[in-house]
């Protein structure tokens, strides 16, 4: 039998109430949980159990009635060993606490104190879809269930022989005979054989966890009352689920951003457009750029996980999987596909009654009216002759810029690519005038795509991608031939037409985040805005000079179109108050800029994409910048920069001839 209450408090059995109180205060101060908060979890648990034992001993011995009953049960025997005169409810107890509870049960005086069950902590891994939209997951929780045989009491319905001593009440340890404590030396016991008298059986329980939307990794979900069962009528503990988000294939979570895959049919991937893509069982309307390849990621802003506490929201990134049609494809569609891939040519059409206008040829320069009417055979022959004429030598360094003349193989590759793009432009024009079938335009566009793939290796493209997108959108809205570049981006057309590269254009910031056009004919604001948002959906209208259309995208790239709207010659605001040169352009005169002619050339981006860029002639550009260098109203650094750009335009202009 374990220590009784007197030994727990460290006092004699005849101790006075004052001695009992002093002993309790000393031990309570020693084992109080607040004095062990900095210890380990095991030390804190032991201190708490010790404090409860001391408190229970004090509550029993400080009450005269309870002390008298306790002494009657657990009085110290005169000899070693247990007193056979003790009642059954005392002999069957293993601890003083249990004996005291049995005594009160026997006499109906008290009930045992309810004890709450322990909390259970588990980890739960969920899918990205569940974390994003919420849902239900089933988990298995290890729980010590109440024994079904004894209903959690630990006592069997009938008395049975003790399994430890075999019913003798004692057993031999190898050195001496020992009284059996399992049955209190009685040889029989009421302990439940299913749970060994503990009243608990180890097991597991399946629980359904409700996961709310936008559940972040590390969040804890609480299941109230689903933990370990309490004892003596106490309530059950809780289950705490720590959430983690697992990766499944290409679907995973990175911070608040969600990455997954979506299927796009091959036609939409090639031609582009707005399509519905199924993601996690929900369809999203996604704008697919033309020429989208497998593996490209499409970003849907604001559709990732939302962190309410931080006030942040992630994005959804869809990795494109090209979906090939299943089943048999009709023969007529296969014919179009073979022609589209260049594996089969289209039969020559029957001769038309009306003569077809000659196609526009690739030139490095043209007059202002060339874009408004098809080129005549005489003009085409002249353009082809000028394209083959010898290129002049250029000074290697001009006003701080280094010029590199294209080698003949590189220049020949550029001329060949330009001719392919010119054929494509002519086919689109023919299709719009209903002279050519749309299938033919598609075939030539496929040829352009193959040429652009080759450009990546053969041509050192310098045009920014945003400029290529803008020119493509302007041509799609049918007003590209009404515009001419007047700012620094005109050097892209000059260098392409002259067969020269400005090596340090990027380092010197020659091509910034503003491009300026002159509109040779009025253009509706809604049409311009539609084209800009086709190139980049983030473009918005921005305020500026009277008579100028201006817009800006989210990266700060600005597009100015002067003369596209009315009142182009209205109030003049000097550029010292604005960041553009609209006031100076209007003062110099739009007519003076356009009168010397225009230069049109095919420009190439770093990834090989091609578009046609039309600019004012180098002569007009040099005259305009030279005039700006003399304006005393401008800052000195701007005057010096204008003089440098004028010198650069004159040098490159030696290889460019613009028709009057």
HUCORNOR-V165061 format. One line per field, one symbol per residue. phi: phi as a letter, one per 20 degrees, with the letter a starting at -180 (. if undefined). psi: psi as a letter, one per 20 degrees, with the letter a starting at -180 (. if undefined). A space follows every 50 residues. Layout:
phi = ???
psi = ???
This chain:
phi = .fgeffffemcefdffffffffffffffffdfgfecfeefffffffffff fffffffffffeegffffffffedgfffcfoeeffffffeffedcgffff ffffffemebdfffcffffcdcdcecefffffdnrccdcddfceeffffd mnendffcfbfffedmnenbbeeodbecffefdlmenbbdgfffdlnenc cfabcecddeeffleegnfddddfmdeffedlnffffddddeecdeecme dbdcmdeddbdbecffffffempdcedeclncedecedffmfefnfeded fmdefddffemcbeddddefdfeegenfdgffffffffffemebeegfff gefeffffffefceabefeffebffegffffffffffeffefedffccln dedcfffgffffffffffffffffgfffffffelecffffffffffffff fffffgedcefcffffffffffffffemcffedbfceffffffffffemc cefdfffemfdedbccddeebfcffffffffffffbfefcfcfaffncec bcdfenfdddcenfdfmfdfgddfffeceddgffffffoffffeffocdc bedcefenfcbecdcffgfffffffffffefffeffffffffffffffff ffffecceff
psi = qrqahghgikrrijqrhhhggghggghhhgjphhikhjrrhghhgghggg ggggghgghghiogghhghghhgkqpqhrqrqoiiqrhighiqhrhghgh ghghghjkhrqqpqpqrqqpprppprrhghhgirapqpqppopoqpphgj kjhiprhrqrqphgijihirrpihhrqpqoihjkjiiqrjpphhjkjhjq ppaqppqppopqqloqpiqpppopjjbqqrqkjqqqarppoppqoqpocj orpocipppaqqppqhghhghaapqpppokjpppopooqqkprpiqpppo qjjbqpohgikqparppoppppopqqappqhhhhghghhhijipqpqpqq pqgqppqqqpqpriqrrhihiiqqprhghghhghghhiqqqrqqphpokj ppppppqgghhhhghghhgghhhgghhgghhhjkhqqhhhhhghhhhggh hhhhhhhhpnqipqhhgggghghghhjkjhiiqppibhihhggghghilq pogkhghikgnbkpppqpoiqqpqhhgghgggihhoiipqpqqbqpjppq qqaiijppppopjhrrkikbpppqihiriakgghghghohhhhhgiaqpp qpqprhjiqqqppprrqhghghgghhghiioiiqqghhgghghghghghg ghihjpopq.
